Amino acid sequence: MEQLFPAGGPADLSSLYAQPPGVRVNFIASADGSAVLEGRSGGLGNPNDQALMGVLRKAADVVLVGAGTVRTEGYDLVQPRMAIVTRRLDLDPDTFAEAIIVTVAAAPGRDRFRDVIIAGDTEVHVPTMLAGLTERGLTRVLCEGGPSLVGALEAAGAIDELCLTVSPILAGPGGTRITAGPPSVPQRMELAHLLTDGELLFTRYVRAAS
């Protein structure tokens, strides 16, 4: 990959994507703004995008992901630890026995899972969820979606970094955006760097100084 901004030639991904404590969101979108192609995000990327995902996961303490994304994208357990956000607990406890489950007090069957964070009564409260991860020593959080979870983090003002890959594909009308949910207060970000492999654009935005 080549670093376009700041100008720097070949990119050292491990150095560029070292993660401090906080919440980093990683997403891919088409050139016309869709987060999915034929219902999944995988069709938008390429092997370099997958390689970058591996770098981001290595830099994090925990991968945070919504249960809908786990099912749609066919997640298995990933390293580092995975935390799955679900209000209904409709997950196989054998498949995800080692995952941290973030749920609500109203969810049935919590005792089927080994490590559970109760982050609200009927809706997941983002600060409570992040506090539960911090109590487990997991302060470098990498969120991989889906849009509803990213929207909740955005509404809570909890996003410190956004790593957004832009695909040259035009997905067409009706595609899902990278965030979903009720309107929230806009948050300004600053471009930290921009990379390319000649096909995809790899952006990294950080929270703007107040």
C-alpha positions in Angstrom: 0.0 0.0 0.0 1.1 3.6 -0.7 0.5 6.4 1.8 -1.0 9.4 0.0 -1.6 11.6 3.1 0.6 12.6 4.7 2.9 11.8 1.8 5.1 9.0 2.8 5.6 6.3 0.2 5.1 2.6 1.2 3.0 2.3 4.3 4.0 0.6 7.6 0.6 -0.6 8.6 1.6 -1.8 12.1 2.9 1.7 13.0 0.1 3.6 11.3 -2.6 1.6 13.0 -1.2 1.2 16.5 -4.3 1.8 18.7 -4.4 3.8 21.9 -7.2 3.1 24.5 -10.5 4.1 23.0 -13.1 3.0 20.4 -12.1 2.4 16.8 -14.7 1.6 14.2 -13.7 -0.3 11.0 -16.0 -0.3 8.0 -16.0 -0.5 4.3 -18.4 1.3 2.0 -19.0 1.5 -1.8 -18.2 4.7 -3.7 -21.9 5.6 -3.6 -22.1 5.1 0.2 -23.5 1.6 0.7 -22.1 -0.6 3.5 -23.2 -3.8 1.7 -23.2 -5.5 -1.7 -25.9 -8.1 -2.1 -26.5 -8.1 1.6 -22.9 -8.5 2.8 -19.9 -6.2 3.2 -17.4 -8.8 2.0 -18.1 -8.2 -1.7 -16.9 -4.6 -1.4 -13.3 -5.5 -0.4 -10.3 -7.3 -1.6 -7.4 -9.3 0.0 -5.6 -6.0 1.1 -8.7 -4.9 2.9 -8.8 -8.3 4.7 -5.1 -8.0 5.5 -5.7 -4.6 7.1 -8.6 -6.0 9.1 -6.0 -8.5 10.5 -3.7 -5.6 11.5 -6.5 -3.8 13.2 -7.5 -6.8 15.2 -4.0 -7.4 16.3 -3.8 -3.8 17.6 -7.0 -4.2 19.6 -7.9 -5.8 22.9 -11.4 -6.8 21.9 -13.5 -6.9 18.7 -17.0 -5.5 19.3 -19.7 -6.6 16.9 -23.5 -6.8 16.8 -25.2 -10.2 16.7 -26.9 -9.4 13.4 -23.5 -8.9 11.8 -22.2 -12.1 13.3 -24.9 -14.0 11.6 -24.9 -12.1 8.3 -21.1 -12.2 7.8 -20.6 -15.7 9.2 -18.3 -14.7 12.1 -16.5 -17.4 14.0 -14.5 -16.5 17.1 -11.7 -14.1 16.3 -8.6 -13.0 18.1 -8.3 -10.9 20.1 -11.4 -11.6 22.2 -14.8 -10.9 20.7 -17.7 -9.1 22.4 -21.1 -9.7 20.8 -23.9 -7.2 21.4 -27.4 -8.8 21.5 -30.7 -8.0 23.2 -32.3 -11.4 22.4 -29.4 -13.7 23.1 -30.2 -15.7 19.9 -26.7 -17.2 19.7 -25.4 -20.7 19.9 -23.7 -20.9 23.3 -21.3 -23.6 22.1 -20.1 -21.7 19.1 -19.6 -18.5 21.1 -18.7 -20.0 24.5 -15.5 -17.9 24.7 -17.1 -14.6 23.6 -18.1 -11.8 25.9 -21.9 -11.3 25.6 -23.2 -7.8 26.0 -26.9 -7.8 26.6 -29.8 -6.4 28.7 -31.4 -7.5 31.9 -34.6 -8.5 30.1 -32.8 -11.0 27.9 -33.6 -14.7 28.8 -31.1 -17.5 29.1 -28.0 -15.4 30.2 -26.7 -18.4 32.2 -25.9 -20.2 29.0 -22.9 -18.0 28.5 -19.7 -17.8 30.5 -19.0 -14.0 30.4 -21.9 -11.6 30.3 -22.1 -7.8 30.6 -25.6 -6.5 31.5 -25.5 -3.1 29.9 -29.1 -1.9 30.5 -32.6 -3.0 31.3 -34.2 -3.3 27.8 -31.7 -1.3 25.6 -27.9 -1.5 25.6 -26.4 1.5 27.3 -23.1 2.3 25.6 -21.2 3.8 28.6 -22.1 0.8 30.7 -21.0 -1.6 28.0 -17.6 0.1 27.6 -17.2 0.2 31.4 -17.8 -3.5 31.5 -15.1 -4.1 28.9 -12.7 -1.8 30.8 -13.3 -3.8 34.0 -12.0 -6.8 32.0 -8.8 -4.9 31.0 -10.1 -4.4 27.4 -9.6 -0.7 26.7 -8.7 -0.8 23.0 -12.0 -1.6 21.3 -12.4 -2.4 17.6 -16.0 -2.2 16.5 -16.8 -4.0 13.2 -20.5 -3.1 13.0 -23.2 -3.5 12.2 -24.8 -0.1 11.4 -27.1 -0.1 14.4 -24.2 -0.7 16.8 -22.1 2.0 15.1 -25.0 4.4 15.3 -25.4 3.7 19.0 -21.7 4.4 19.6 -22.0 7.6 17.5 -25.0 8.8 19.4 -23.1 8.3 22.7 -20.1 10.3 21.4 -18.0 7.2 22.0 -16.2 6.9 18.6 -12.5 7.9 18.8 -11.4 6.7 15.4 -13.0 5.7 12.1 -11.1 3.5 9.7 -13.3 3.7 6.5 -12.3 1.8 3.4 -13.8 3.2 0.2 -14.5 0.6 -2.6 -14.7 1.7 -6.3 -17.9 -0.2 -6.7 -21.3 1.5 -7.3 -23.7 -0.6 -5.3 -26.8 1.1 -6.5 -29.9 2.5 -4.7 -31.2 1.1 -1.4 -27.9 0.1 0.2 -27.4 0.3 4.0 -25.3 3.1 5.4 -22.5 2.4 7.9 -24.7 3.9 10.7 -28.3 3.4 11.5 -30.6 4.8 14.2 -32.2 8.0 15.3 -30.4 11.4 14.5 -27.5 12.3 16.7 -25.3 15.3 17.2 -22.7 15.6 14.4 -19.1 14.9 15.5 -16.2 16.4 13.6 -13.3 14.1 12.8 -9.8 14.8 11.4 -8.1 12.8 8.6 -5.0 11.1 10.1 -3.9 9.3 7.0 -5.0 8.1 3.6 -3.6 5.0 1.9 -4.3 3.2 -1.4 -3.5 -0.1 -3.0 -4.4 1.3 -6.5 -8.0 0.1 -6.1 -9.4 0.8 -2.6 -8.9 4.0 -0.5 -8.1 3.4 3.1 -8.9 6.4 5.3 -8.3 6.8 9.1 -10.1 9.6 10.9 -9.6 10.6 14.5 -11.6 12.6 16.9 -11.0 16.3 16.2 -9.5 18.3 19.0 -12.1 20.3 20.9 
